[in-house]
């Protein structure tokens, strides 16, 4: 009985060791794949670039703050997706 229990325990430990090594390899591979700069969207801007550009476009606008804020949000979204860069 004791021999059978220790055999099952040993088999379980070996399974965990193999699984752990496999997961560690996957983790290293995933880190290697995702390391470095992200792929840039075509003509996309960063958030600060988009904000700066949209402010320049909306300068002198005579609308309510709420209306300007809504338009700024839309403008920034478009520029950050790459749809608004000239």
KEKE-3310 file (N, C-alpha, C; in steps of 0.2 Angstrom, whole numbers, plus 5000, padded with zeros to 4 digits):
npx = (5004:5009:5020:5013:5006:5017:5022:5012:5012:5025:5024:5014:5022:5032:5024:5020:5032:5036:5025:5027:5040:5036:5027:5035:5044:5034:5031:5043:5045:5033:5036:5048:5042:5033:5041:5050:5046:5029:5019:5016:5002:4996:5000:4996:4994:5001:4993:4996:5001:4990:4981:4987:4987:4973:4969:4975:4968:4955:4957:4951:4938:4921:4912:4902:4910:4907:4903:4915:4923:4917:4919:4933:4936:4932:4940:4952:4951:4950:4962:4971:4969:4973:4967:4967:4979:4988)
npy = (4994:5006:5007:5008:5021:5029:5028:5033:5046:5050:5049:5059:5070:5070:5073:5086:5092:5091:5098:5110:5114:5115:5125:5136:5137:5141:5153:5160:5160:5168:5180:5183:5185:5196:5206:5222:5235:5240:5236:5249:5258:5262:5279:5283:5292:5296:5298:5311:5318:5318:5325:5337:5341:5341:5351:5362:5363:5366:5378:5394:5391:5395:5388:5379:5373:5359:5355:5357:5348:5335:5335:5336:5323:5314:5318:5315:5302:5298:5302:5294:5282:5283:5289:5302:5309:5321)
npz = (5000:5004:4995:4983:4985:4986:4973:4965:4970:4966:4952:4950:4954:4944:4933:4936:4936:4922:4916:4922:4916:4903:4903:4907:4896:4887:4892:4891:4877:4873:4880:4872:4859:4861:4865:4863:4852:4849:4835:4824:4820:4804:4800:4813:4828:4844:4860:4866:4855:4847:4855:4855:4842:4839:4848:4842:4830:4835:4840:4844:4842:4844:4854:4866:4881:4883:4871:4864:4871:4867:4854:4854:4859:4850:4839:4844:4845:4832:4826:4834:4829:4817:4806:4804:4801:4792)
capx = (5000:5014:5023:5008:5005:5023:5022:5007:5015:5031:5021:5012:5028:5035:5019:5020:5039:5036:5021:5030:5045:5033:5024:5040:5046:5029:5032:5049:5043:5029:5040:5052:5038:5030:5046:5051:5041:5023:5018:5013:4996:4998:4999:4992:4997:5001:4988:4998:5002:4983:4978:4990:4985:4966:4969:4977:4962:4949:4958:4947:4931:4916:4906:4902:4915:4904:4903:4922:4925:4914:4923:4940:4937:4931:4946:4958:4950:4952:4970:4975:4967:4977:4962:4967:4985:4990)
capy = (5000:5012:5008:5011:5028:5033:5027:5038:5053:5051:5050:5066:5075:5070:5076:5093:5095:5091:5103:5117:5116:5117:5132:5140:5138:5145:5160:5163:5161:5173:5186:5185:5187:5202:5211:5227:5240:5237:5237:5255:5258:5267:5286:5284:5297:5295:5302:5318:5321:5319:5330:5344:5343:5343:5358:5367:5363:5369:5385:5400:5389:5398:5384:5377:5368:5352:5353:5356:5342:5330:5335:5334:5316:5311:5320:5312:5294:5297:5303:5289:5276:5284:5291:5310:5313:5324)
capz = (5000:5005:4989:4978:4986:4984:4966:4963:4972:4962:4945:4951:4954:4938:4929:4938:4933:4915:4915:4924:4912:4897:4904:4908:4889:4883:4895:4888:4870:4873:4881:4866:4854:4863:4867:4858:4850:4846:4828:4823:4815:4798:4802:4820:4833:4851:4863:4867:4848:4844:4859:4853:4835:4840:4851:4836:4825:4838:4843:4842:4842:4849:4856:4873:4883:4882:4864:4862:4874:4863:4847:4855:4861:4843:4835:4846:4843:4824:4825:4837:4825:4811:4801:4804:4801:4786)
cpx = (5004:5018:5019:5007:5011:5024:5018:5010:5021:5029:5018:5017:5031:5031:5020:5027:5039:5031:5024:5036:5042:5030:5029:5043:5041:5030:5037:5048:5038:5032:5044:5048:5035:5035:5047:5045:5035:5022:5014:5007:4998:4995:4995:4997:4997:4995:4990:4999:4995:4980:4981:4988:4977:4965:4970:4971:4956:4951:4954:4939:4927:4910:4907:4908:4913:4905:4910:4925:4923:4918:4930:4941:4936:4937:4952:4957:4952:4959:4974:4974:4971:4973:4963:4973:4986:4997)
cpy = (5006:5013:5010:5018:5032:5033:5033:5045:5055:5053:5057:5071:5076:5074:5084:5096:5096:5097:5110:5119:5118:5124:5137:5142:5142:5152:5164:5165:5167:5180:5188:5188:5194:5208:5216:5232:5237:5239:5244:5254:5263:5274:5287:5288:5294:5299:5309:5321:5322:5325:5337:5346:5345:5350:5364:5368:5366:5375:5390:5397:5392:5394:5382:5373:5361:5350:5352:5349:5335:5329:5333:5326:5312:5312:5316:5304:5293:5297:5297:5282:5277:5287:5299:5313:5315:5323)
cpz = (5000:4998:4983:4979:4984:4977:4963:4964:4967:4954:4945:4950:4947:4933:4930:4935:4926:4913:4916:4919:4905:4897:4904:4900:4886:4886:4892:4881:4869:4875:4875:4861:4855:4865:4862:4857:4847:4839:4827:4818:4810:4800:4808:4824:4840:4854:4864:4860:4846:4848:4856:4846:4835:4843:4846:4831:4828:4841:4840:4841:4847:4850:4863:4875:4882:4875:4861:4865:4870:4857:4848:4856:4854:4839:4837:4845:4836:4823:4828:4833:4818:4805:4800:4803:4793:4784)
residu = (UNK:UNK:UNK:UNK:UNK:UNK:UNK:UNK:UNK:UNK:UNK:UNK:UNK:UNK:UNK:UNK:UNK:UNK:UNK:UNK:UNK:UNK:UNK:UNK:UNK:UNK:UNK:UNK:UNK:UNK:UNK:UNK:UNK:UNK:UNK:UNK:UNK:UNK:UNK:UNK:UNK:UNK:UNK:UNK:UNK:UNK:UNK:UNK:UNK:UNK:UNK:UNK:UNK:UNK:UNK:UNK:UNK:UNK:UNK:UNK:UNK:UNK:UNK:UNK:UNK:UNK:UNK:UNK:UNK:UNK:UNK:UNK:UNK:UNK:UNK:UNK:UNK:UNK:UNK:UNK:UNK:UNK:UNK:UNK:UNK:UNK)
# end
